[in-house]
């Protein structure tokens, strides 16, 4: 009886556990820009200025496409702010 229960637990564990295929996005770095292409074929281009974006569009040749330019502000703190203790 213990052997059958142990076998059933083992078989149900193996049958339920399946490996899902996970693929990390490939970030391609070039001079002045970086880009990612998703599974649907959309390109996400990251640049620091509009001149580099135009250069990236010339080099990548996405074909007929609509372009949505977004402003992205990334704020990082240079040092941790310490509160002064007041007595």
Secondary structure, 3 states (H helix, E strand, C coil): CHHHHHHHHHHHHHHHCCCCCCCCCCCEEECCEEEEECCCCCEEEEECCHHHHHHHHHHHCCCCCCCCCCCCCCCCCCCCCCCCCCC
